[in-house]
Amino acid sequence: MQGVRTLVLGTLLVSVFSAVSVHSCTLSSLPPASAPRVFLSFRELKSTETAHHFAFLLNSTDYRILRMDEDHDRMYVGSKDYILSLDLNDINKDPLIIHWPVAPQRRTECVLSGKDINGECGNFIRLIEPWNRTHLYVCGTGAYNPICTYVDRCQRAQGMLQDQMPRAGGRTSRAADPSTSPEPHEPKEYIFRLEPGKVDSGKGKCPFDPKLNSVSALINGQLYAGVYIDFMGTDSAIFRTLGKHTAMRTDQYNSRWLHDPTFVHAQLIPDSAEKNDDKLYFFFREKASEMGQTPMAQSRIGRICLNDDGGHCCLVNKWSTFLKARLICSVTGSDGIETHFDELRDVYIQKTQDTKNPVIYGVFSVSGSVFKGSAVCVYSMADVRMVFNGPFAHKEGPNYQWVAYQGKLPYPRPGTCPGGTFTPNMKSTKDYPDEVINFMRNHPTMFNAVYPVHKRPLVVRTNVDYEFTTITVDQVAAVDGNYEVLFLGTDKGTIQKVIILPRDDLQTEELVLEEVEVFRVPTPITTMKISPKRQQLYVSSVVGVTHLALHRCDVYGEACADCCLARDPYCAWDGKSCSRYSANQKRRSRRQDVKYGNPIRQCRGYNSNANKNTLETVQYGVEGSTAFLECQARSPHVSIKWHFQKENSDRRREIRSDERVVHTEQGLLLRALQLSDGGDYQCTSTEKNFKHTLVKLQLVVLPTRTINTIQTESTAPATTPLQSSAWTPSAEQYKDLLTILSQPEMGLINQYCQDYWQMGDDPAAHAHKKKDIKEVQKDLQKPRNRRHHQEQGSMAET
């Protein structure tokens, strides 16, 4: 009789769910292409044991990965008051930590100046550059007084290590027990300490304000930096300091050169085999305005010659080869109007066999607050050089429009490097004629813009609740060719793994393989580095540092078809499981099809096992009530169909939506059950013409008369049919139950009912009914992998 009570209560709850919530559960439209095949929450990612968070607790924030040293297996991270040297193979293995705070007096002065609103009066490490084989050059904001110093990072023998490790002031530590002796098979250990007495001014190298971005490159002993160089953050410049050459900068307070820029990246890219032609490229965004218009953001690529010494009479100690051009990343609508992604967020330079022609990947977002949108555009150096060799932008006055300069250009062409291929007899920019220098001062901008390859973005996101913030790219060799895999960080703390697939019509197709939550607390990804050698991705944010594997093949499924449909170039079916692809695997058992993802062709002989784990259940319903048949899709890219077959019948028909039948993302909702609804139901998913049976169940519909008869014959008092007098739920309890039923894990309802009836008439137990409901809700809210959700038993199963 207790089982009947469970059935009756379950029927009552589903009826309430049907009456109140059915309209909110209608099947949504097919998911967009940006929907990931697999989504892993932070907890699920951690359970895969493919991600490891930096576990040492420091009183710090704003972590940034500033330098990778793969030759020595080290990664250098800067944060507030700390410099970290981490092992690339395991960031929690004996991390080397330097505590470098500002002096108390300097912090007090910073606070008194009103600059510590959000904790800015600290030493935020913003620059870590390799000075030589044994030392790093490091700079921090110094509580609005930038400072730089040298860090000794050499290797010492164990005996020397015991004698020379600095112990004073606790400034350097190994974040482990210093008395622990090294392993016998490790004859050398790293030294990581500040060089005493070698503190320089950081002006022109590191910003005063930690909220302002800066970029840097240390080349041949000279430091090039894009940075704000004043306390108020109004004087921006591309600076050159250190080394034997004269200190250089961009023209001060000249909005034609730089107008409130945000620096993103700096990269040395050679122009030819001649070293004197080498140029340093800067990527940034800045404000640009036309006559009578509000300043708007524009993305830029700028460049300077490394051997620029400035002019002789004009532009003294200022760049005489600085040029910039606009980077365009836009999509054209059906009406022909372009939507621009104006704000450059991050840049990744993909090296190629030709060092002069790397591939440039840029992440852009939409300026303004009309809607959120992001895009990834790819540029070729051939297109960049074509623009810099093209016409200059010219403006007669403040009330005129920009036009292409039509006059005669002076010789040598403005922007040409001295002593290079085209100016072998001019050894310095000081030898350039004054007309060249004057032209450069007034014409730093190119008229044409740099457009992406194929004149369109590689990846586009609009009408989503996030923006891309960072990017890194890996070139992956698969069975059917090489593929680009993009790792895109977002402002909600996730990383999307996207593959770009070629199509037969010369277009490309993006496919989101997975999205993972990297940090426990959602926070924007700030920096991201990749190590193809170790197959690891290193990620930082305000709250910490994490490294994770580039692939998690086993999360796609246990069948060959699942592995093939995933189309992940890192993964292949090895005959037993979905595992890391290796070119050394036996061809007889290896199955992979990244371009087409055709499991019918690739998985012959293995497809028979795809349905072996199909869930088969019996579910009960009551005539006139509501039943919910659960079926979770394994991927957002599949189509789900339900089929029905009556008992003792060979005919099977597809179930379509009508006034009684509602298709939802979690399953099938049947309202006002009829006796004719009893029979066999089958839920089938279809992707790439491959059909997979997810659920098989038999629905038994009990006549209302039978239930009423059972209740009448029972010893428990009953008031009306289909209602038990043991408990009449209040309105608030109904609300709690509806919240539970809105989740797909319907099987927990049955467990709750069992526990409820076991309480009997105990008043103390009934006093905790509401608390039990809350606990069930808490269980339902636990994160889960929607890709591998194990279908629960039905709510009315007995």
N, C-alpha and C positions, 0 to 999 in steps of 0.2 A: 504493500500500500504506500510505503514511503516513496518508492520509485514512481508511482502514479502521481503523488503530490509534486514530485520534482517536475514531471512532465507538464502538469497543469500550470504550475508557477512559471515554467519556462515559456509555455504558450501565452500566458497572460503578459509576460514581459515583452515578448516579441510583438504582440498585438499593440501594446502601447508604443513601441518603437515604430511600428508601421504607421500608426495614426499621426504621430507627431513629426518624425524625422525623415520620412521617405523622400520628401522633395529635396532634401539637402544631400542625398546620396546618389543622385542620378549620375550616370556615366559621363565623365568629362570627355572632351575631344581627345584625339590621339595626341600623345606627348610630342613636344617639339624635338628637333634633332639634338638640341642641347641637353636633353635628359640623359643622365649617365646610365650605363648598363648596370653598374654596381655602385651603390652608395654605402660607405662604411662610416659609422659614427666613431668618435674618439675611442670609445670603449671597445667597439668591434675591431678597429684598427689595431689597438693594443693587444687584443686577443690573438691576432694573427702572428704576433711576435716578429713582425717585419718592420716595426717602427720603435725607436728608442728616444725618449725625451731626456734632455740634460737634467740629471736628478739632484745636483748639488744646490742647496738652497743658499742664495746670495741675496743680500739686501740691495738688489739692483733692478733695473728695468731697461727697456729700449735696447734689446740685443740686436746686433747687426753683424752678419758675416762679411768681413771686410777683406779677407785674403785667404786663398787656398794655396797650399804648398804640397802638391801631390808627390813631389820628389822625396820629401821628408815625412810624408803621411801626417801632415799637420793642417789644422784649420784655425785661423785667428779670428776671434770674435771680440768686438768692442761693445761695451754697455756703459751704464752710468757708474763711474768710479772703478770699473774693472776691465782688465785685458785678459782674455782667455786664450790658451793654446790647447786645442783638443785633438785627440787622436781620430783620424778620419775613419778608421775601422771600427772604433767604439768610442763615442764621445764621452762616455762615463768611465773610461779606463785611465786612471791617474791623470786627470786634467791639471794643467799648470795654470795657476791663477795669480795675477798681480793686482793688488789693491792700490789704486792710484787716485785717491781723493784730493780735493783742493785743501789748502790750508784753512783752518777755522777762521782766521782773520779775513781771508778773501771771500769766504762764504758769507760772513757777516756783512761785508761791504756790498755783496750782490743782493742780499735780502733787503738791505736798507735802500737800494736803488729801485725797489719794487719789482724785481724780476723773478721772484720765486713763487709765482702764483700757482704753478703746477709742478713745482719741484725742479725748475730749470737751473737752480744754483748748485749744480753738481758738475763733475768732469765727465761729459759724455764723449766717449771715444768715437771719433769720426774718420780717422785716417790711420791705416796701417800699411806701410809700403816696405818692401825688402830693400834695405840699404846696401848690404853686401851678403856674403855667405853666412855670416855669423850674427848680424844685427838687423833689427827692424827699426824703421823710423815711424814713430807713433805720435799722433796729435789728438788733443781733446779740447772741448770748449772751455774748460777751466773756470766755470762759473762766470761766464761772460768776459773772460780774459784768456783767450786761446793760448795754449802752451804745447810744446813739442819736446820729445826726448828720444833717446835711443834705448832699445831693449836688446839685451844679450840673449840669443836663442841658440847658442852653440851646443854641441854634444861634448860631454866630458866623461872621462873614465870614472869608475865608481869611487876610487880612492880620492880623486880630485873633487868629486861631487860632495863628499862628506866635509871636505875642508873649505870649499868655496861657496857653498849655498848660503846666501844672505839670510840672516835670522833676525836682524834688528827691526823692530817696529812691526813685525808681522806683515810686511808689504808683499812678500812672495810666499806662496804655499803650493803644495801639491794636492791639496784637497784630499789628502789621505794621511795615514799615520806616517810621519817622517822617519820613525824608527824602524819601519818595516824594510828589511833588506831587499834589494832587487833580486829578481829571478836569476839563477845561475847562467841561463842561456842568454841573458841580456847584458853584455859587458859594458854598454854605454847607456847613459841617461841624458835627458835634455836638461839644460840650464835655461831658466826663463826668469830674468830679473831686469830691473831698471838699472841703467848705467848711472852711477851717482855723479852729481855735479854737472850733468850735461842737459840742462833744460833751456830750450830756445823759445823765443816768441812764436806764437802760432798765427800771427796776423798774416793774412794772405794765403794761409794754408788750410785753416779750419775756421768755421763760422763762430761767431760769438753766441748766437742763438741756436740751441739744439733743434729747434723746430724747422730751421732752414736747411735744405739739402745742399750738399757739396759733393764734388767729384774730384778725383785726383789721379795722377799718373807720374811715377818717378822713373825718368828715362835718362840714362847716362849721367846720373848724379844730379839731375835738375828736376825740381818738383813743379809740375804744371797742375793748376787747380782752378776749378770753377767754384767761386765762393763769394759770400758777402763779407766785406772786410772792415765793417764798422759796427759799433755798439748798437746803433739804432736799426741796423739791417736795411739801409737804403742805398749803400754803395756796393753794387755788384761788379765783379770783374773776373776775367780769365787771367790768372796770375802765373808768373814764372819766378821761382825763388831758388836758392841754393845753387851750387855748381859755380863754374867759372864765368858763365855768361852774365850779362847785365840783367838785373831784375826788370821784368816787363809786365805790362798790364793792358787791358782794353782802355779806350778813351773814357775818361771819367765823366759820369753824369751826361752821357750822350745817348739819348734814347734810340737813335738810329742804330747804335751798336748793340746795346742790351737795354731792355725795358722791363724791369721787374721780373727777371728770369727765375725759373726753377730748374736747377741743373739735375740731369738724370744719369748721364754716363759719359765717359771719356775713353777713347780707344785710338791707339796708334795703328795706322793703316798705311803701308808703303805704297807709293805711286808707281815706282819703277825700280829697276835694279840699282839706280843711283841713289845713294844714301841721302844726298842733299835734297832730294825730292820728297823725303818723308814728311808726312803731315799728321798732326794730331787732330782727331775729330771729336767735337763736343756735341752732345745731344741734350736739348733743353726745350722748355716751353716758356713763352713770354707773352706779354700783352702787346697787341698791335691794334692800331686804330686808323681808320680812314677819316676823311674830312666829315665832321658833323656826326660821327658815329661813336657809340660807346666802345671803349677798349674791350677787345675780346681775345681769348687765348688762341695762340697759334704754336704749333710744334715746329722746332727748328733743328737743322743740322748745321753746325759751324765748323770751321777748320782754320788752323794756323800752321805755318812752317816751323819746324823745330829750330832751325838756324836763323830765325828772324831776330835782328838786332835793333829794329826800329828805324826811324828816319834820322837824317842828319840835322835838318833845321826844323822840320815839322814832324809831329808824332815821335818826339824824342822819348826813348824808353817806353814806347807804346807800340803795340803790334802794327806792322805795316803790311801784313799779309792776311789779316783776319777777314773772312768772308762767311756769309751765312745764307741759307736757303730754307724755304718752307717745306715741311714734310706733310703731304696730303694723305689722309686715310679716310675714305668716305664711301658711302653706298648711294647708288642712284635709284630713286623710286620709279614707279611706273609712269609718273607724271614728268619724269626727266629732272626733277629737283634733287640736288645732292644733299645728303645728311652727313655732316662732318663730325668725325671724332677728333676733337681739337686738342685734347690735353694728353700729351705724351707722359706715360707713367713709368715705363721701364723699357730697356733695350737689351737684347742679347745678340752678340756677334758670333755667328757660327763659322768657325774656321773651315777652309777648304784646302785642297792640295795647292792651289794657287794663293799664296799669302796676300797678294795684291787685290784679290776679289773675294772677300768673305761675304756671307749672306747676313743681312741685317734684319732682325725681327724686332718689331716695336709693338708695345701694348698701349692702346689709346682709350680714353674715356670721353664722354660727352660733357662739355662745359655747360654750366647753368643747371637749373633744377626742374626743367620741364619733364624730363624722363631720365631714367638710368640706362646707360648703354656702354658697351665696351667692344673693342675690335682688336684684332691682331693683323698687322700689315707687314709684308715682306718687301725688302728693297734690295736692288742689285747695285754694286759699286759702279757698274757701267752707266746706269741712269744717274747716279749721284755726280759722277765726273762730267757727264754731258751737261748737267745743269750748271755746274761751276765753270764750265767752259763756254757757257751761253751768254746772253745779254745781261747787263746789269740793270737793276731797278733805278729809275731816275725820277726825281720830283722837283719841279721848278720852285715850289714854295709851299707853305703850309696849307694853302687853299686849293692846291692842285692834286690831281690823281697820280698814282704811280704809273709810269709808262716805261717801256724798254728804252734804254739809252741808245740814241741813234748817231751820236757823234763819233769822232775818230778816237780810238783808244790809244793811250800813250804806250811807249815801249820801255821796258818789257811789260807784257800784259799784267795788269794788277792782280795780285794774288800768287804770282809765280815765285818759286823759291830761288834764292841766290845760289850760284854754283851748281845748279841742277842741269837737267838735260837741255833746257832751252836758254839758260843763262850761264854758260860755262865760264865766261870771263868776268862775271860779277860775283865777287866772293862774299859780299855782305849787302844787306838791304840799305846800309848807309851810302852805298854807291849808286842807289837808284836816283833818277832825276826827281826833282821836286814835284813835277807835274804828276808823276806816278803816285807819290805819297799823298798829295792833295786829293787826287782822284779817289784813293782808297779811303780817306777820311770821310768823304761825302757819299761814297757808293759802296757800303759794306754788304748790301743785300742783292741777291740775284733776282732777276725778274721772273724767271720760270720756277715752278715748284717741282719737287721730286715726287713722282707718283709711284705707287706700289706696283709690283709685278702683276701683270694682267689687269692693271687699273682697278683692282677690287681687293677687299680684305680677304684674308685667309680664314678668319673666324670672326663671327659677329654675334653679339648678345644684346638683345633689346627686350624691354618689358620684363626684366628680371629684378630680383631684390638684391643684387650684388654687382660689384664691378671688379674687373681684373686689376691686380696691382703689380704682379711680377710675372716673369716668364723665363724659362730655360728650355732648351731643345736638345733632343738626342736623335742621332741617326742610327736606326736599327736595321740590321740585316735579317731578312726573313727568307722563307723558301722561295717566294715569288718576287723578290726584289728588295730594295732598300726603301725605308719609310721614315718620314719625319714624325716624331712623337713630341708633342708640346706639353709641358707641365706649366699650368697657369694657376698662380696664387690669386686668391680673392680677398676682398675686404671683410668677409665673414669668417675667415680662418680656414677655408677649405682649399684643396688643390685638385684641379681637374686635369685628368690625363686624356689628351685629345690626339687622335691620329688623323693625318691628312691623307685621303685616299684619292688617287687619280681616277677619272672617269673617261669613258670612251669618247665623249664629246669635247675633250680637251679642257673640261672643267675639273674642279676638285670638290671633294666631299669631306666634311668633317664628321668624326664619330667620337663621342665622349665615352671612353672605355670605363672610367671610374671616377668617382669623386670621394675624397676622404677628408674627414675632420682631423686636423693635425694637432690642435691644442685643445685641452679640456675646456678652456674658456674661449668662446669665439672672439677672435681678435685679428685685425688685418695682417696679412703676410707682408713683411717688410723687405726681406732679402731672401734669395734662393740661389743655391749653387748646385751643380751636378758633377758627378764623377762617373763617367761611363766605364772607367777602368774598374771601379768597385761596385758598379751598378747601384749607386746610392744617390739619394737626393737630400740635400741639407737645407733646412728651412729655419728662419728666425722670425720672431715677432716681438712685440713689447714684452711679452711674458716669458719668453724662453727660446731654446734652440732644440730642434729635433732632427734626427736623420732617419730616413725610411728607404726601403728597397724600391726600385723602380717597377717591380712587378710582384703580383700576388696571384699566380695562375690558378691556385686551387679554389679561389672564391667564385670562379665562373661556373663551377658545377662538376659533377662526377661522371658525366657522360661525354663521349667524343663529340656529339652534336653541340653540347654547351660550349666546349672549348673552341670548336670551329666557328660557331656563331659569334663568339666574343671578338674575333678578328684582331686579337692583340698580337703584334709581331714578336713580343717577348715570349709568347707561350705557344705550345704545340701539344697535341695528343701523342703520348709516347707508347700507346698500346694498353696502358693501365690507368693513367691519370693525365690531367692537364698540368704540365710542368714547364719549366724554363726551356725554351728552344735552344738547341745546340746543333751547329752544322755537322757535328761528329756523330749525331744519332743515326741509327740504322734507318735507311729510307723505307724499309718494308713496314715498319710500325709507325713512323712519323706521319702525323696528319696536321696540316696547317694550310689555311686559305685566307690570307689577309685581304686580298683584293675583292673577292666575291663572297667569302663566308658561306660556301655551299656545303652543308653537312651531308646532303644526299649523295654527292659525288665523293666527298672526302672520307666519309665514315661508313662506307659499306662494310658490313660484317660486324660493326659496333652498334648500329642503330637499334638492333633488337634488344639491347640492354637499356635503352633510354627510358622505357616504361616500366622497368622491373620494380621501381620504388613507388609506383603510383598508389596513392592512398585510396583504399576501398572501404567504405563505411556504410552503415545503415542509420538512417535518420528518420525520426518520427515527427509527425505533425498532426494537428487536430482540425477536422473539418470546420471551415469558417474562420480559422485563425490565419496566422502568417508564418511562413517558414523562410529561413535564410540559408542558402546553399553557398558555402564559402569556397572560393577559388582564387588564389593569389598568382598573378602573372610573374614569371621568372625574369622578365625583362620589360622595360617600357616600350620596346620596339615590336612586341608581339601583338597579334590580334587574338582575342579570346572568343570562342564560340561554345555555346551550350547545346547539347543534343539530348533528346528525350525518347525513351523507348518503353512502351507499356509491357507489363508482364505477359508472357506467353504470346508475344508479337515479334515478328521479324522486321517490322518497319521502324525506322528511326528518323526522327524529324528534328530540324534545327529550331531552337526556341527563339522567338523574336519578341521584342518589347511590345506590350499593349497596356491596357488599363489595369491589368492584374499582375503583369510581369515587368520588373524593373531590373535592368542590367546596371550593376555598380562596379567600381574598381576592385571591390573586395569579393564580389560574387553575385549571386542571383537572388533577388527578393521576390517571393511568391505571396501575393495577398489573396485573402478570401479563398483559402484552400478548398478544393473540391475533391471528391473521392477519385475522380478521373485523373487527378494530378499524381497519383501514386504510380511509381515505376522506377526505371533506371535512368539516372542522369549522368552525363559525361561532360566534363570541362576539358576543352582541347585548345592548345595554343598553336599558332602558326607563325613561323618566321622563315623567310627565304624559302618558302614552299615546303618547309619541314614541319610536320605536325607532331605534336607531343601531347600525350594525355596526362593532364595534371591531377584530375580528381575523377573517381568513379564512386557513385553512391546510389543506394536504393532508398527512395522516399516512401515511407509507409504512412498513409493518411488514415487516422482513426476516426470513425464516425462519431459525431457529437453525442448520439444516443448511447453509444457504448461508454463514453466517459461519464455521462450523467448517471448511468446505471451503476458504474463502479463507485462513484461518489455517494450515491444513495445507500448502497449496501455497506459502505465503510462505517466504522464506529465513530469516526471523527465527524462532528457536526458540520453541516454545510448550509450556507444561506441561499445562495443562488448557483445555478450551473456555472462551471468554469471559474468558481471563486472559492477559496479556502478561507475559513474564518480565523485560522491561526494567526494571520497577520494582514492587516489592511494598510498598505504603504501610504505614507503621507506624501504631499506634493513635493516636498524637498527630496524625499527618498526616491520618488519617481524620477526626479531630475538627475540624481546620482546614477540610477540604473540606466537612464538614457545615455549618459556619458559613457558608461561601460559598453553599452551595446553599439555605440558608434565606432568602436574599435573592431578590427578584424579578428582578434583573438576570442572568438565566441565560445571556445571550449571552457574558458574560465568561469562562465556563467553556470555551467553544470556543476562545477566544483563548489561554487558558492551555494547553490541550492542544496547540495548534499550536506554541507556544513550547517546550513540554516535548519533543515529538518531534524538534524541530530541534536539541536539545542532543546527540542521539545518544548516543555512549558516552564523551563527554568527562567524566572524573572531576571536573574543576574546576567544570564546569557543574552536575553533579549535586550538588555540595556546596552549591549555592545554591538547590536546589529549595524548601526550606522557607522561605527568605527570599522567594522569588517568590510563594509562597502568601500570605504576610503582606501583600505589596504589593497583590495582587489584593483581599484583604480590605479594605485601606485604601481602594481605589477604590470598593468596594461601599458603604462607610460614608459616602461623600460625600453631603451633603444634596441633596435633589432635590425638585422640585415635583411632588407626586403627581397634581396636576390635569393637568399637561402632560408626564407621563412618556412618552417615546417608547419604544414597545415594542421590546425587544431581540430579536435573532434567537434561535431556540431553541438549547438547549445541544447538541443532537445534530445540528444542521444541517450538511450537508456540501456 
